[in-house]
Amino acid sequence: MIGLPGETLNDIRQTIDFAKNLKLDSVKFGILVPLPGTEIFDEFKKKGFIKTFDYSVYFWHKKPVFETDLLTQEILFKYYKKAYREFYFRPQYILRKIFSLHNLKDINNILKGLKIVLKNQLSKKDSNCNSISLARRRV
């Protein structure tokens, strides 16, 4: 998970590198979502980090609804996408996956996963950041 309080760009880099050094078949990266009613939401709200109170855009796989004094929304989202790119598009990972294929079902599963990763990487939508100017509700 990236975007935790006090996290730096170097911390995110270390998280990505740690995941790459493990021999994992798959990985799940996520951006912190400070949900209303949680301590982290209250802390981020008090510090002015929350950028929208439109709760319909609070998702783990889109641009974050917050930024910190160390990391902007754009930087957090850029490194979220970078984490997936660096993990799944490494030559050693790709080769390991190719050599693990045993039948058509395996190939089909790999192609489905590739489609999801590519869709995520090629998506230009940043609905969370564009919705910041939407009506703000007080919590």
Beta strands, then each sheet from edge to edge (+ up, - down):
end
